[in-house]
């Protein structure tokens, strides 16, 4: 920024010399043009790196597809594996759907403290620390491109 302030000062001085006093009030118009060009160049560079292969070869680039995902079937497997009760299985589904504590309490007609107790039991049984860990376990057998950090699991963290 210091370099640009220095350059804009001389740009303003030059505009007075050239008889155009408008640039004294708006010396940063050149900055806008400069950053616009930098952004355009960046977009073109990223576009070529990401999509260049598809356009240069002329072939269709296939995108890996995820397996079919049956949430209820997967929740049943998870519930059996981790010995979850039917209520904990219901809460796991709501965790997967991204519901907050208040929404879950209203949907299941229970208090928020009961929701927190169920969460504690689910986290303990699954050996995870948070909702992301539960979602990871639900998705783990079904999603090919799952990139969660292994730090979500407490047993990996403290080995």
GUKOLDO-839653 format. One record per residue: residue in one letter; x, y negated, z of N, C-alpha, C in turn. Coordinates in steps of 0.05 Angstrom, whole numbers, padded with zeros to 5 digits, always signed. Last residue first. Layout:
% residues N
AXYZXYZXYZ...
% end
This chain:
% residues 159
X-00068+00826+00415-00052+00851+00414-00023+00846+00419X-00106+00784+00413-00090+00789+00437-00076+00815+00438X-00132+00783+00363-00118+00759+00374-00098+00766+00396X-00158+00830+00357-00135+00825+00340-00118+00802+00351X-00199+00826+00394-00180+00848+00397-00156+00845+00379X-00229+00782+00376-00212+00779+00399-00192+00801+00403X-00234+00760+00311-00237+00783+00329-00218+00781+00352X-00219+00717+00282-00246+00717+00293-00250+00740+00313X-00171+00723+00258-00171+00712+00285-00199+00712+00298X-00175+00737+00205-00177+00759+00225-00177+00749+00254X-00218+00692+00170-00193+00697+00184-00196+00720+00203X-00255+00712+00112-00254+00702+00139-00227+00708+00152X-00269+00722+00058-00243+00712+00065-00244+00699+00093X-00295+00769+00016-00299+00757+00042-00272+00748+00052X-00314+00795-00034-00296+00772-00033-00301+00757-00007X-00350+00837-00027-00323+00842-00038-00304+00819-00032X-00393+00854+00024-00383+00832+00008-00355+00838-00001X-00406+00897+00058-00423+00891+00034-00411+00871+00015X-00382+00904+00106-00386+00927+00089-00399+00922+00062X-00383+00851+00127-00358+00865+00121-00361+00889+00103X-00429+00824+00143-00421+00823+00115-00398+00842+00107X-00430+00835+00197-00453+00842+00181-00445+00843+00152X-00380+00814+00212-00385+00843+00215-00409+00851+00198X-00389+00760+00201-00368+00774+00188-00373+00804+00189X-00429+00747+00237-00435+00746+00209-00414+00761+00193X-00399+00753+00284-00423+00770+00280-00429+00771+00250X-00361+00713+00277-00352+00740+00279-00375+00760+00274X-00394+00669+00278-00380+00675+00253-00370+00704+00254X-00410+00666+00331-00429+00674+00311-00416+00681+00284X-00354+00692+00371-00373+00672+00362-00392+00683+00340X-00320+00733+00385-00321+00709+00402-00343+00690+00395X-00330+00804+00390-00325+00780+00375-00328+00756+00394X-00348+00856+00404-00321+00848+00410-00313+00824+00391X-00399+00874+00403-00385+00873+00377-00356+00865+00380X-00412+00868+00457-00414+00895+00444-00398+00896+00418X-00404+00813+00465-00389+00832+00481-00389+00860+00467X-00441+00791+00429-00412+00785+00426-00395+00806+00440X-00489+00811+00453-00481+00817+00425-00451+00814+00421X-00487+00786+00503-00487+00816+00501-00479+00825+00473X-00489+00732+00489-00467+00742+00504-00464+00772+00502X-00539+00731+00463-00514+00726+00448-00490+00737+00462X-00572+00740+00507-00571+00760+00485-00546+00756+00469X-00561+00692+00534-00555+00718+00546-00553+00740+00526X-00581+00655+00497-00553+00655+00504-00544+00681+00517X-00635+00668+00500-00621+00671+00475-00591+00672+00480X-00645+00654+00552-00648+00682+00545-00633+00687+00519X-00639+00599+00547-00620+00613+00564-00622+00643+00559X-00683+00586+00515-00656+00584+00504-00635+00598+00521X-00737+00634+00522-00722+00610+00529-00694+00610+00516X-00779+00658+00468-00763+00662+00492-00749+00636+00498X-00804+00665+00417-00820+00658+00441-00805+00666+00467X-00776+00670+00371-00780+00695+00386-00796+00690+00412X-00776+00618+00351-00785+00640+00334-00792+00665+00350X-00754+00588+00393-00782+00583+00384-00793+00607+00368X-00702+00611+00396-00720+00612+00420-00749+00607+00411X-00683+00597+00345-00686+00625+00353-00705+00628+00376X-00681+00541+00350-00698+00554+00330-00703+00583+00337X-00643+00536+00391-00670+00526+00394-00690+00539+00375X-00596+00559+00368-00608+00570+00393-00638+00561+00396X-00603+00561+00296-00591+00552+00321-00606+00563+00345X-00591+00607+00241-00609+00593+00259-00594+00584+00285X-00565+00636+00202-00555+00609+00209-00573+00593+00227X-00573+00688+00189-00588+00668+00173-00581+00639+00181X-00543+00712+00228-00534+00715+00200-00548+00693+00183X-00576+00702+00271-00549+00691+00271-00539+00690+00242X-00619+00734+00257-00623+00705+00258-00596+00690+00259X-00595+00784+00262-00606+00775+00236-00609+00745+00235X-00584+00784+00316-00562+00785+00297-00571+00776+00269X-00636+00785+00336-00620+00761+00340-00596+00761+00321X-00650+00837+00322-00665+00815+00311-00649+00789+00314X-00612+00865+00352-00611+00868+00323-00626+00844+00310X-00630+00852+00403-00604+00843+00395-00600+00845+00365X-00678+00881+00400-00679+00852+00404-00652+00839+00395X-00660+00933+00397-00676+00922+00375-00677+00892+00376X-00591+00935+00418-00620+00940+00422-00635+00927+00399X-00533+00965+00390-00549+00941+00396-00578+00949+00400X-00487+00998+00380-00507+01005+00401-00522+00980+00410X-00454+00991+00338-00447+00976+00362-00468+00979+00384X-00477+01026+00300-00448+01026+00305-00442+01014+00332X-00531+01010+00298-00523+01037+00307-00494+01039+00315X-00526+00958+00280-00539+00963+00306-00532+00991+00316X-00503+00966+00230-00488+00951+00251-00500+00957+00278X-00545+00993+00204-00518+01006+00208-00503+00993+00230X-00584+00954+00206-00589+00980+00219-00563+00994+00224X-00561+00915+00175-00566+00909+00204-00571+00935+00219X-00562+00941+00125-00536+00934+00138-00540+00929+00168X-00617+00942+00117-00602+00967+00118-00575+00963+00132X-00628+00887+00115-00641+00904+00135-00625+00931+00139X-00598+00870+00070-00592+00860+00097-00604+00878+00119X-00567+00895+00019-00592+00899+00033-00588+00893+00062X-00535+00873-00036-00535+00870-00007-00563+00873+00004X-00493+00897-00086-00520+00892-00077-00521+00892-00047X-00428+00868-00088-00445+00891-00087-00474+00881-00079X-00410+00813-00131-00412+00825-00105-00431+00849-00107X-00368+00811-00188-00394+00810-00176-00394+00823-00149X-00317+00771-00216-00324+00795-00200-00351+00791-00186X-00326+00746-00280-00325+00739-00252-00333+00763-00236X-00289+00748-00339-00309+00760-00322-00304+00751-00293X-00285+00707-00393-00272+00713-00368-00293+00724-00349X-00284+00720-00462-00300+00715-00438-00285+00723-00413X-00232+00690-00501-00247+00713-00490-00265+00704-00468X-00201+00648-00516-00225+00652-00531-00242+00675-00522X-00154+00631-00492-00155+00658-00503-00180+00663-00520X-00166+00578-00477-00143+00584-00495-00145+00611-00507X-00210+00580-00443-00212+00566-00468-00189+00572-00488X-00195+00612-00399-00219+00618-00414-00220+00605-00441X-00148+00586-00382-00147+00614-00391-00172+00621-00408X-00166+00536-00363-00150+00538-00387-00149+00566-00399X-00192+00529-00316-00208+00540-00338-00192+00542-00364X-00153+00512-00278-00175+00530-00271-00188+00544-00294X-00118+00479-00307-00107+00501-00291-00129+00522-00284X-00153+00442-00330-00136+00459-00347-00125+00483-00332X-00175+00419-00284-00192+00433-00303-00176+00452-00321X-00130+00394-00262-00144+00416-00247-00161+00432-00266X-00120+00356-00303-00100+00376-00294-00112+00400-00280X-00168+00327-00304-00159+00341-00328-00139+00363-00320X-00166+00305-00252-00189+00323-00260-00181+00339-00284X-00119+00274-00255-00121+00296-00236-00143+00316-00244X-00134+00236-00294-00111+00254-00299-00112+00278-00280X-00176+00211-00266-00181+00224-00291-00159+00244-00297X-00146+00189-00223-00167+00209-00218-00174+00224-00243X-00112+00153-00250-00101+00175-00234-00122+00197-00229X-00151+00118-00271-00134+00134-00289-00121+00158-00274X-00171+00097-00223-00189+00111-00241-00173+00128-00260X-00126+00071-00204-00136+00095-00190-00156+00111-00206X-00122+00030-00243-00100+00048-00238-00111+00074-00225X-00170+00002-00237-00164+00015-00263-00142+00036-00259X-00164-00016-00185-00186+00001-00192-00181+00016-00218X-00119-00048-00191-00118-00025-00173-00140-00006-00180X-00136-00090-00222-00117-00072-00233-00115-00046-00217X-00166-00118-00185-00180-00105-00207-00162-00084-00220X-00141-00147-00146-00141-00119-00143-00157-00104-00164X-00146-00202-00150-00121-00190-00160-00121-00160-00159X-00189-00244-00151-00193-00215-00156-00168-00202-00166X-00171-00296-00144-00193-00286-00127-00196-00256-00129X-00132-00297-00183-00125-00303-00156-00146-00293-00136X-00158-00288-00230-00143-00266-00219-00133-00272-00191X-00178-00338-00244-00196-00318-00235-00181-00295-00221X-00142-00372-00267-00143-00372-00238-00163-00351-00227X-00101-00371-00316-00126-00357-00310-00128-00354-00280X-00052-00392-00331-00075-00409-00332-00102-00395-00326X-00005-00366-00324-00018-00363-00350-00044-00379-00352X+00005-00380-00272+00023-00389-00292+00010-00388-00320X-00035-00351-00248-00036-00380-00246-00018-00392-00267X-00018-00300-00260-00043-00309-00272-00046-00339-00270X+00028-00295-00230+00030-00296-00259+00005-00306-00272X+00006-00293-00179+00023-00315-00187+00026-00318-00217X-00022-00244-00183-00036-00268-00179-00020-00293-00186X+00023-00210-00190+00002-00210-00210-00014-00236-00208X+00049-00218-00142+00062-00228-00167+00042-00228-00190X+00011-00193-00109+00019-00221-00104+00031-00233-00130X+00010-00142-00128-00013-00158-00133-00007-00188-00127X+00061-00123-00110+00055-00125-00139+00031-00143-00144X+00053-00124-00055+00075-00139-00067+00069-00144-00096X+00011-00089-00050+00007-00116-00042+00029-00134-00054X+00036-00042-00069+00015-00054-00085+00010-00083-00076X+00074-00033-00029+00083-00038-00056+00061-00051-00073X+00040-00024+00014+00058-00047+00014+00068-00054-00013X+00017+00024+00000+00000+00000+00000+00017-00025+00000
% end
